[in-house]
Amino acid sequence: MAKVLFVVTGATYLVLKDGTRYATGYWAEEFAQPYKAITEAGHEVVVATPNGVTPTVDMMSLRPAMAGGEEGALELEAIIRSAEVMRRPIKLSDVRLQDYDAVYLPGGHGPMQDLSVDADAGRILTGQLASGKPLAIVCHAPASMLATRIHGESPFKGYRVTGFTNEEEEAVGLADKAQWLLEDELKEKVGVEYSRGEVWKPYMVEDRNLITGQNPHSAEVLAERLLKTLA
């Protein structure tokens, strides 16, 4: 049995360009589908957040229109309700990477607010990348790579990476309101080799021990890949 660390945002809002707060959190599908797949395969999940705060689900991600219908939304809710680990997260600052076989980061707009500037998130990502053990990051969670920079240089520079696209951000109506866009920051400030697939379709990129997914629908394929690496 493997032990998988889920690094989850603790943010409940994203501050927009005009200073207003956009309600967010983690995206339901990106937590729930991998959590279900990994735990059903017999592995243990531990959740860590900044300061050990209880993560908040982005309520938009539980709308039937966003969750593949009424049944999909109810299934996500049921998985989240059953996930006791989400109610007792550990602090990112207490994470000892040697205790885990893999690290996974679900998205939602939350990581843009907190994980992108969290020194402990930066330490965990840098350490996991260097360890050669699996590191899987989906959707907006690659924002955490920004926290790995020291004097402007990130260990993720030159890695092949995907993440939530500018086009998808436009589709959700935040492209012109957000202070920055993930695709732009990954290219310009982290220096990754960014690629993307079709909007809203599963798309995964693997480079050495780093696995990234473009959007919520990519979480399931990331979980499948992660399970293969843990087998």
C-alpha positions as CSV (number, residue, x, y, z in Angstrom):
1,M,0.0,0.0,0.0
2,A,1.3,3.4,-1.0
3,K,0.8,6.7,0.9
4,V,-0.2,9.7,-1.3
5,L,0.0,13.3,-0.2
6,F,-2.7,15.6,-1.5
7,V,-1.6,19.2,-1.3
8,V,-4.9,21.2,-1.3
9,T,-5.6,24.9,-1.4
10,G,-6.9,26.5,1.8
11,A,-8.1,29.6,-0.1
12,T,-11.8,30.5,-0.2
13,Y,-11.4,33.4,-2.7
14,L,-9.2,34.8,-5.4
15,V,-8.5,38.6,-5.3
16,L,-9.3,40.0,-8.8
17,K,-7.7,43.0,-10.5
18,D,-10.2,45.4,-9.1
19,G,-9.7,44.2,-5.5
20,T,-12.9,42.3,-5.3
21,R,-13.0,38.7,-4.0
22,Y,-14.1,35.9,-6.3
23,A,-15.4,32.9,-4.3
24,T,-13.5,29.8,-5.0
25,G,-11.6,26.9,-3.3
26,Y,-10.6,23.5,-4.7
27,W,-12.5,22.0,-7.7
28,A,-14.6,19.1,-6.6
29,E,-13.9,16.7,-9.6
30,E,-10.1,17.3,-9.2
31,F,-10.1,16.1,-5.6
32,A,-12.9,13.6,-5.7
33,Q,-12.1,11.4,-8.7
34,P,-8.4,10.9,-7.9
35,Y,-9.3,10.4,-4.2
36,K,-11.8,7.7,-5.1
37,A,-9.5,5.9,-7.5
38,I,-6.5,6.0,-5.2
39,T,-8.3,4.9,-2.0
40,E,-10.3,2.2,-3.8
41,A,-7.0,0.8,-5.1
42,G,-6.1,0.3,-1.4
43,H,-3.7,3.3,-1.0
44,E,-3.8,5.9,1.8
45,V,-4.4,9.6,1.2
46,V,-3.2,12.3,3.5
47,V,-4.3,15.9,2.9
48,A,-2.1,18.9,3.7
49,T,-3.1,22.6,3.4
50,P,-1.5,25.9,4.3
51,N,-1.7,26.2,8.1
52,G,-3.8,23.1,8.2
53,V,-7.0,24.9,7.4
54,T,-10.0,22.8,6.3
55,P,-10.3,23.1,2.5
56,T,-13.4,24.7,0.9
57,V,-15.0,23.3,-2.2
58,D,-15.7,25.7,-5.0
59,M,-19.5,25.5,-5.1
60,M,-19.5,26.1,-8.8
61,S,-17.8,22.8,-9.3
62,L,-20.8,21.0,-7.7
63,R,-23.3,22.5,-10.1
64,P,-24.8,19.8,-12.3
65,A,-23.8,21.8,-15.4
66,M,-20.2,21.6,-14.3
67,A,-20.3,18.1,-12.9
68,G,-21.7,16.2,-15.9
69,G,-25.3,16.3,-14.7
70,E,-27.3,15.9,-11.5
71,E,-26.0,12.3,-10.9
72,G,-22.4,13.5,-11.4
73,A,-22.8,16.3,-8.9
74,L,-24.4,14.0,-6.3
75,E,-21.6,11.5,-6.7
76,L,-18.9,14.2,-6.2
77,E,-20.7,15.4,-3.1
78,A,-20.9,11.9,-1.7
79,I,-17.2,11.3,-2.3
80,I,-16.2,14.6,-0.6
81,R,-18.6,13.9,2.3
82,S,-17.0,10.5,2.8
83,A,-13.4,11.8,2.7
84,E,-12.7,12.2,6.4
85,V,-9.1,13.3,5.6
86,M,-10.4,16.6,4.3
87,R,-11.7,17.5,7.7
88,R,-8.4,16.9,9.5
89,P,-5.6,18.1,7.1
90,I,-2.1,18.5,8.3
91,K,0.0,21.7,7.9
92,L,2.1,22.0,4.8
93,S,4.9,23.1,7.1
94,D,4.7,19.7,8.9
95,V,5.0,17.6,5.7
96,R,8.0,15.2,5.6
97,L,8.3,14.1,2.0
98,Q,10.1,10.8,2.9
99,D,6.8,9.6,4.4
100,Y,5.0,9.6,1.0
101,D,5.3,7.6,-2.2
102,A,3.6,10.3,-4.4
103,V,2.3,13.9,-4.3
104,Y,-0.8,15.1,-6.0
105,L,-2.2,18.7,-6.3
106,P,-5.8,19.3,-7.3
107,G,-6.8,22.7,-8.7
108,G,-9.6,25.2,-8.6
109,H,-8.8,28.9,-8.6
110,G,-7.7,28.6,-4.9
111,P,-4.0,27.7,-5.7
112,M,-3.6,31.0,-7.6
113,Q,-4.3,32.8,-4.3
114,D,-2.3,30.8,-1.8
115,L,-0.1,27.9,-3.1
116,S,1.5,30.2,-5.7
117,V,3.2,32.2,-2.9
118,D,3.5,29.5,-0.2
119,A,7.1,28.7,0.7
120,D,6.1,25.3,2.1
121,A,4.3,24.4,-1.2
122,G,7.5,25.5,-3.0
123,R,9.7,23.3,-0.7
124,I,7.4,20.3,-1.2
125,L,7.3,20.6,-5.0
126,T,11.0,21.2,-5.3
127,G,11.8,18.2,-3.0
128,Q,9.4,15.9,-4.7
129,L,10.7,16.8,-8.2
130,A,14.2,16.1,-7.0
131,S,13.3,12.8,-5.4
132,G,12.2,11.1,-8.6
133,K,9.0,10.0,-7.0
134,P,5.7,10.8,-8.8
135,L,4.4,14.4,-8.7
136,A,1.0,15.0,-10.3
137,I,-0.5,18.4,-10.7
138,V,-3.8,19.4,-12.4
139,C,-5.6,22.4,-13.8
140,H,-4.8,25.6,-11.8
141,A,-2.6,23.8,-9.3
142,P,0.6,24.3,-11.4
143,A,0.3,27.9,-10.0
144,S,2.3,26.3,-7.1
145,M,5.3,26.1,-9.3
146,L,5.6,29.9,-9.0
147,A,6.5,29.3,-5.3
148,T,9.5,27.2,-6.2
149,R,11.5,30.1,-7.6
150,I,14.7,31.2,-5.8
151,H,16.2,34.4,-7.2
152,G,13.8,34.0,-10.2
153,E,14.9,30.5,-11.1
154,S,12.6,27.5,-10.8
155,P,13.7,23.8,-10.8
156,F,10.7,23.3,-13.2
157,K,12.3,25.4,-15.9
158,G,12.5,23.5,-19.1
159,Y,10.0,20.8,-18.0
160,R,7.2,19.9,-20.3
161,V,4.0,21.0,-18.6
162,T,0.3,21.7,-19.2
163,G,-2.3,23.6,-17.1
164,F,-5.5,25.6,-17.4
165,T,-5.3,27.5,-20.6
166,N,-6.0,31.2,-21.3
167,E,-8.8,30.1,-23.6
168,E,-10.5,28.1,-20.8
169,E,-10.0,31.1,-18.5
170,E,-11.8,33.3,-21.1
171,A,-14.6,30.7,-21.2
172,V,-15.2,30.9,-17.5
173,G,-15.2,34.7,-17.7
174,L,-12.1,35.4,-15.6
175,A,-9.4,36.1,-18.2
176,D,-9.9,39.9,-18.2
177,K,-10.6,40.0,-14.4
178,A,-7.8,38.0,-12.9
179,Q,-4.6,39.6,-11.8
180,W,-2.6,37.1,-13.9
181,L,-3.2,34.1,-16.1
182,L,-1.7,30.7,-15.3
183,E,-0.6,29.8,-18.9
184,D,1.2,33.1,-19.2
185,E,2.9,32.9,-15.8
186,L,4.1,29.3,-16.3
187,K,5.7,30.3,-19.6
188,E,7.2,33.6,-18.5
189,K,8.1,33.2,-14.9
190,V,8.7,29.5,-14.4
191,G,10.1,28.9,-17.9
192,V,8.3,25.6,-18.6
193,E,7.8,24.2,-22.1
194,Y,4.0,24.6,-22.1
195,S,1.6,22.6,-24.3
196,R,-2.1,22.2,-24.4
197,G,-4.9,20.1,-25.9
198,E,-8.5,20.9,-26.8
199,V,-10.5,23.0,-24.4
200,W,-12.4,21.0,-21.7
201,K,-10.9,17.7,-23.0
202,P,-8.6,15.5,-21.0
203,Y,-5.0,16.3,-21.7
204,M,-1.9,15.0,-19.8
205,V,1.8,15.7,-20.1
206,E,4.5,13.5,-18.6
207,D,8.1,14.6,-18.2
208,R,10.3,12.5,-16.0
209,N,8.5,12.1,-12.7
210,L,6.2,15.1,-13.3
211,I,2.7,14.5,-14.6
212,T,0.4,17.5,-15.3
213,G,-3.2,17.8,-16.5
214,Q,-4.8,20.7,-18.3
215,N,-8.3,21.0,-16.8
216,P,-10.8,19.3,-14.4
217,H,-11.5,16.4,-16.9
218,S,-7.8,15.6,-16.9
219,A,-7.9,14.7,-13.2
220,E,-9.2,11.2,-13.8
221,V,-6.5,10.3,-16.4
222,L,-3.8,11.7,-14.1
223,A,-5.1,9.5,-11.3
224,E,-5.0,6.4,-13.6
225,R,-1.4,7.2,-14.6
226,L,-0.4,7.8,-10.9
227,L,-1.9,4.4,-10.0
228,K,0.2,2.7,-12.7
229,T,3.4,4.3,-11.3
230,L,2.4,3.1,-7.8
231,A,1.7,-0.5,-8.8
